[in-house]
């Protein structure tokens, strides 16, 4: 009987152990597997990578002539050139065509200038006052004659009217007839005088209008002459520019179409391709001073970089990084911020590319740094989940516990926080499935 009871008890415990193992195995299949990291103290680190190249401190820019066909680039990029040494050559046939067209344009503008000069000359015309003056003189003469005629008629009438009456009836009758005749002549002369006065006044008005017309014509002629002279001046400027361009093309032709270096240096680039027609904006770029390393700074890291910081740079064709000290920070032609650093000893070539790593500790030190991957946010607040051992029906196991934190600063890897986390806290940084507060977790070994 005792043996039977012992067997039953033993079977029970064996069954319980098996069930526990099965339960633990099943739990391991459903419980999230996580990775954890601890809390540390120290400083945040600003880290980022970038690209750059070897560039020249001093450069000379030579502008290319407009409207020429580039036939051949005589120098390789990065090669050393001496002042007066040929760098590129333009197509001579195309250059000859440009020379002919330029001469034709100069001839055209000279014809236009002569035409403009002739059109600006004052036109021959009879003044409007000429005819009006003759009419006024005629009216004045007619008025004088009418005045004389009236005065003479009046004098004759006055003399007859002043005679004493005659005792003879016949003489008195003759005198009265003569007075009436002279009165009629005087009235006619007076009417003619008034007509002459009106004609003279009209002639005066016409003459004054003619004077104004002549004044207006003279003013218009002056304006036209000024406009013509201004047009001539403008054409002269255009002609001078064409002649200067003609001189440059002629000089280029005499040089065999070859453009030479203006200074000793290194040929960096020419902003035109063989076979292309220049627009006048292309340039030859020569390096005439020492070289330096430069690198583009990411837009969100500009405030972090300063002169004196060190970077690790790997140049094209090399594998070992070299430490460079940033000398200055400036904007390039495209408006991007760039750091510049002195090159270490060695042989370098302008245009050689490089990659760099920037790593600089922040000045402040913090008592509590956590991995950035452990930081979580919800409803505008920050928190972390830690794996904390808690009892369960299957024994003790890790459970995700939420702890609120206040973020002070953070970099690309860590965050400085204020919190009541214990120093030995296991911060959950990764998991194979979604984990929330209260979930059981397994720590990955």
C-alpha positions in Angstrom: 0.0 0.0 0.0 2.8 2.4 0.9 4.6 1.6 -2.4 1.4 2.4 -4.3 1.0 5.7 -2.5 4.7 6.6 -3.2 4.3 5.7 -6.8 1.2 8.0 -7.0 3.1 10.8 -5.4 6.1 10.3 -7.6 3.9 10.2 -10.7 2.2 13.5 -9.6 5.5 15.3 -9.2 6.8 14.0 -12.5 3.6 15.1 -14.2 3.9 18.6 -12.6 7.5 18.9 -13.7 6.6 18.0 -17.3 3.7 20.4 -17.3 6.0 23.2 -16.0 8.5 22.5 -18.7 5.8 22.4 -21.3 4.3 25.7 -19.9 7.7 27.3 -19.9 8.4 26.2 -23.4 5.1 27.5 -24.6 5.7 30.8 -22.8 9.1 31.1 -24.5 7.4 30.9 -27.8 5.0 33.8 -27.1 7.0 36.0 -24.8 8.9 38.9 -26.5 12.7 38.5 -26.8 14.5 41.7 -26.0 17.9 43.2 -25.8 18.9 45.5 -23.0 21.5 48.1 -22.1 22.4 49.8 -18.9 22.6 53.4 -17.8 25.9 55.3 -18.1 27.3 58.7 -17.3 29.5 61.0 -19.4 29.1 63.4 -22.3 27.0 63.3 -25.5 28.9 63.0 -28.7 28.2 64.9 -32.0 29.0 62.4 -34.8 28.3 62.5 -38.5 29.9 61.6 -41.8 30.4 63.5 -45.0 32.2 63.9 -48.3 34.6 66.4 -49.6 37.7 66.9 -51.8 41.0 68.6 -52.2 40.5 72.2 -53.4 42.7 75.2 -54.1 43.2 78.1 -51.7 43.7 80.6 -54.6 42.4 80.4 -58.2 42.6 82.3 -61.4 39.5 82.4 -63.6 39.9 83.1 -67.4 36.7 83.9 -69.3 36.3 82.3 -72.7 35.2 84.4 -75.8 31.6 84.2 -76.8 30.4 82.3 -79.9 33.5 80.2 -80.5 33.6 76.4 -81.1 35.9 74.5 -78.8 38.0 72.1 -80.9 40.5 70.6 -78.4 41.4 70.8 -74.7 45.2 70.6 -74.8 45.9 70.0 -71.1 44.7 67.2 -68.8 42.9 68.2 -65.6 45.4 68.5 -62.7 48.4 69.1 -65.0 50.9 71.9 -64.3 50.9 74.8 -66.7 53.2 77.8 -67.2 52.1 81.3 -68.0 51.7 81.6 -71.8 51.3 77.9 -72.3 48.4 76.7 -74.4 45.4 75.2 -72.6 42.8 74.8 -75.3 42.2 75.5 -79.0 39.2 76.8 -80.9 38.1 75.7 -84.4 39.9 77.9 -86.9 37.3 77.4 -89.7 34.5 78.4 -87.3 36.7 81.3 -86.1 37.1 82.6 -89.6 33.4 82.5 -90.2 32.8 84.5 -87.0 35.4 87.0 -88.2 33.6 87.5 -91.5 30.2 87.9 -89.8 31.7 90.4 -87.4 33.1 92.5 -90.3 29.6 92.4 -91.9 28.0 93.5 -88.7 30.4 96.4 -88.4 29.7 97.5 -92.0 25.9 97.3 -91.4 26.0 99.5 -88.4 28.2 102.1 -90.2 25.5 102.3 -93.0 22.8 102.7 -90.3 24.8 105.5 -88.7 25.1 107.4 -92.0 21.4 106.9 -92.6 20.7 108.2 -89.1 23.0 111.2 -89.5 21.2 112.2 -92.8 17.8 111.8 -91.3 18.8 114.0 -88.4 19.7 117.0 -90.7 17.3 119.9 -90.6 15.0 119.9 -93.6 15.0 122.9 -96.0 11.6 124.8 -95.8 10.2 128.3 -96.4 9.3 129.9 -93.1 5.5 130.2 -92.5 6.1 133.9 -91.7 7.4 134.6 -95.3 4.0 134.6 -96.9 2.2 136.0 -93.8 4.8 138.8 -93.7 4.0 139.8 -97.3 0.3 139.7 -96.6 0.9 141.9 -93.6 2.9 144.4 -95.5 0.2 144.6 -98.2 -2.4 145.1 -95.6 -0.3 147.8 -94.0 0.1 149.6 -97.3 -3.6 149.3 -98.0 -4.4 150.7 -94.6 -2.1 153.7 -95.1 -3.6 154.4 -98.5 -7.1 154.1 -97.0 -6.2 156.5 -94.2 -4.8 159.0 -96.7 -7.9 158.7 -98.9 -10.2 159.3 -96.0 -8.2 162.2 -94.8 -8.2 163.8 -98.2 -11.9 163.3 -98.7 -12.6 164.7 -95.2 -10.4 167.8 -95.9 -12.2 168.5 -99.2 -15.6 168.2 -97.5 -14.5 170.4 -94.7 -13.3 173.1 -97.1 -16.6 173.1 -99.0 -18.6 173.0 -95.8 -16.7 176.0 -94.6 -17.8 178.3 -97.5 -20.1 181.1 -96.7 -23.7 180.8 -98.0 -24.3 182.5 -101.4 -27.1 185.0 -102.0 -27.8 183.3 -105.3 -30.3 180.5 -105.1 -28.5 178.7 -107.9 -25.1 179.0 -106.3 -26.5 177.7 -103.1 -28.0 174.7 -104.8 -24.7 173.9 -106.5 -22.9 174.2 -103.2 -25.3 171.8 -101.6 -24.9 169.3 -104.3 -21.1 169.4 -104.1 -21.3 169.0 -100.3 -23.5 165.9 -100.7 -21.1 164.4 -103.3 -18.1 165.1 -101.1 -20.0 163.7 -98.1 -20.7 160.5 -100.1 -17.0 160.3 -101.1 -15.9 160.8 -97.4 -18.3 158.0 -96.2 -17.0 155.7 -98.9 -13.4 156.5 -97.9 -14.3 155.9 -94.2 -15.9 152.5 -95.1 -12.7 151.6 -97.1 -10.6 152.7 -94.1 -12.5 150.4 -91.7 -12.2 147.5 -94.1 -8.5 148.2 -94.4 -8.1 148.2 -90.6 -9.9 144.9 -90.3 -7.8 143.4 -93.1 -4.7 144.6 -91.3 -5.7 143.1 -88.0 -6.5 139.8 -89.7 -3.0 139.9 -91.4 -1.4 140.6 -88.0 -3.2 137.6 -86.5 -2.1 135.4 -89.4 1.5 136.6 -89.0 1.5 135.9 -85.3 0.2 132.3 -85.9 2.9 131.9 -88.6 5.5 133.1 -86.1 4.3 130.4 -83.6 4.3 127.8 -86.3 7.9 128.6 -87.1 8.9 128.5 -83.4 7.2 125.1 -83.1 9.0 123.8 -86.2 12.3 125.0 -84.8 11.6 123.3 -81.5 10.6 120.0 -83.2 13.7 120.2 -85.4 15.8 120.5 -82.2 14.1 117.6 -80.6 14.5 115.5 -83.7 18.2 116.4 -84.0 18.8 115.5 -80.3 17.0 112.2 -80.8 19.0 111.5 -83.9 22.3 112.4 -82.1 21.3 110.1 -79.2 20.7 107.3 -81.6 24.0 107.9 -83.3 25.7 107.8 -79.9 24.1 104.5 -79.1 25.2 103.1 -82.4 28.7 104.4 -81.8 28.8 102.4 -78.5 27.6 99.3 -80.4 30.2 99.9 -83.1 32.9 100.2 -80.5 31.9 97.0 -78.9 31.8 95.2 -82.3 35.2 96.6 -83.1 36.6 95.4 -79.8 35.2 92.0 -80.3 36.6 92.0 -83.8 40.1 92.8 -82.4 39.8 89.9 -79.9 38.8 87.5 -82.7 41.6 88.7 -84.9 44.1 88.3 -82.1 42.7 84.8 -81.4 43.1 84.0 -85.1 46.7 85.2 -85.1 47.4 82.9 -82.1 46.1 80.0 -84.1 42.9 79.8 -82.0 44.9 78.8 -78.9 44.0 80.2 -75.5 47.0 80.4 -73.2 47.4 80.3 -69.4 47.5 83.8 -67.7 49.6 82.5 -64.8 51.7 79.6 -63.5 49.6 77.0 -61.8 47.6 73.8 -62.1 44.9 73.4 -64.7 41.7 72.5 -62.7 39.0 72.6 -65.2 37.4 74.4 -68.2 33.6 74.9 -68.1 33.1 73.8 -71.7 33.2 70.5 -73.6 35.0 69.8 -76.9 32.7 70.6 -79.8 30.5 73.0 -77.9 29.8 76.7 -78.8 30.8 79.0 -76.0 28.2 81.4 -74.5 30.7 83.8 -72.9 30.0 82.6 -69.4 32.5 79.7 -69.4 35.8 80.0 -67.6 39.2 78.3 -67.4 40.0 77.6 -63.7 43.7 77.6 -62.7 45.0 76.7 -59.2 47.8 79.2 -58.5 48.2 78.8 -54.7 48.5 76.0 -52.2 45.9 73.3 -51.8 43.7 72.3 -48.8 41.1 69.8 -47.8 37.4 70.8 -47.7 34.2 69.0 -46.9 30.4 69.7 -47.1 28.7 70.1 -43.7 25.2 68.6 -43.4 22.6 71.4 -43.1 21.5 70.1 -39.7 25.0 70.0 -38.3 26.3 73.5 -39.2 25.9 74.9 -35.7 27.9 72.0 -34.2 31.1 72.5 -36.3 33.7 75.1 -35.4 37.3 76.0 -36.2 39.7 73.9 -34.2 37.6 70.7 -34.3 39.3 67.6 -35.6 38.0 65.2 -38.2 39.2 61.8 -39.6 39.5 61.9 -43.4 40.2 59.1 -45.8 41.5 60.3 -49.2 40.6 58.6 -52.5 43.1 55.8 -53.1 44.0 55.5 -49.4 42.7 53.3 -46.6 44.2 54.8 -43.5 42.4 57.9 -42.1 44.3 61.1 -41.4 43.5 63.6 -38.7 42.8 67.1 -39.9 42.1 70.2 -37.9 39.4 72.6 -39.2 40.9 76.0 -39.9 37.8 77.9 -41.1 34.2 77.5 -42.1 32.7 79.3 -45.1 30.0 79.2 -47.7 30.9 77.9 -51.2 29.6 79.3 -54.5 26.4 77.2 -54.2 25.7 78.6 -50.7 26.5 75.4 -48.9 28.6 75.5 -45.7 32.1 73.9 -46.0 34.9 73.3 -43.6 38.5 73.8 -44.7 41.6 72.2 -43.3 45.3 72.2 -44.0 46.6 69.1 -45.7 49.2 66.8 -44.1 52.5 66.3 -45.8 52.2 64.3 -49.1 51.5 64.6 -52.8 48.0 65.7 -53.6 45.9 66.7 -56.6 43.0 69.1 -56.8 39.7 67.4 -57.2 40.7 64.2 -55.3 37.7 63.1 -53.3 37.6 62.2 -49.6 35.2 60.9 -47.0 35.3 62.1 -43.4 34.1 61.2 -39.9 33.3 64.0 -37.4 33.2 63.1 -33.7 33.3 65.7 -31.0 32.3 65.4 -27.3 29.9 68.0 -25.9 31.3 70.2 -23.2 28.7 69.2 -20.6 28.8 66.0 -18.6 25.7 64.1 -17.5 25.0 61.7 -14.7 22.5 59.6 -16.6 22.9 58.7 -20.3 20.6 56.2 -21.9 20.7 54.7 -25.4 18.5 56.7 -27.9 16.9 53.4 -29.0 15.5 52.9 -25.4 13.7 56.3 -25.5 10.0 56.2 -26.2 7.3 58.9 -26.4 3.6 59.0 -25.9 1.1 61.8 -25.4 3.9 64.4 -25.4 5.9 62.7 -22.6 9.0 60.6 -22.7 9.6 57.2 -21.0 11.6 54.0 -21.1 10.7 50.3 -20.5 13.0 48.4 -18.2 13.1 44.6 -17.8 12.5 43.9 -14.1 12.3 40.5 -12.4 8.8 39.8 -11.0 7.1 36.6 -9.6 4.5 34.7 -11.6 2.6 31.4 -11.5 5.5 29.9 -13.5 8.1 31.4 -11.2 10.1 34.6 -11.5 10.3 36.2 -14.9 11.2 39.6 -16.5 8.4 42.1 -17.0 8.4 45.4 -18.9 8.1 48.3 -16.4 7.4 51.9 -17.6 9.6 54.6 -16.1 9.0 58.3 -17.1 12.1 60.4 -18.0 12.8 64.0 -18.7 15.1 64.5 -21.7 17.8 67.2 -21.2 19.8 66.8 -24.5 20.4 64.1 -27.0 22.7 63.2 -29.9 22.4 60.6 -32.6 23.0 57.7 -30.2 22.3 58.7 -26.6 20.0 60.9 -24.6 20.8 62.7 -21.3 17.8 62.4 -19.0 16.6 63.1 -15.5 14.7 60.1 -13.9 14.6 57.8 -10.8 16.0 54.9 -12.7 18.2 52.6 -10.6 21.8 52.4 -11.7 21.5 48.7 -12.5 18.3 49.1 -14.6 18.1 47.0 -17.8 16.8 49.4 -20.5 14.9 47.6 -23.3 16.5 48.8 -26.6 15.3 46.1 -29.1 12.7 43.4 -29.3 11.5 40.9 -31.8 7.9 42.0 -31.3 5.9 44.9 -29.9 6.4 45.3 -26.1 4.2 47.4 -23.8 4.1 48.1 -20.1 3.3 44.9 -18.1 4.3 42.4 -20.9 6.6 39.5 -19.9 9.9 39.5 -21.8 12.9 37.3 -22.2 16.4 38.9 -22.3 18.5 37.8 -25.2 21.8 36.4 -24.2 
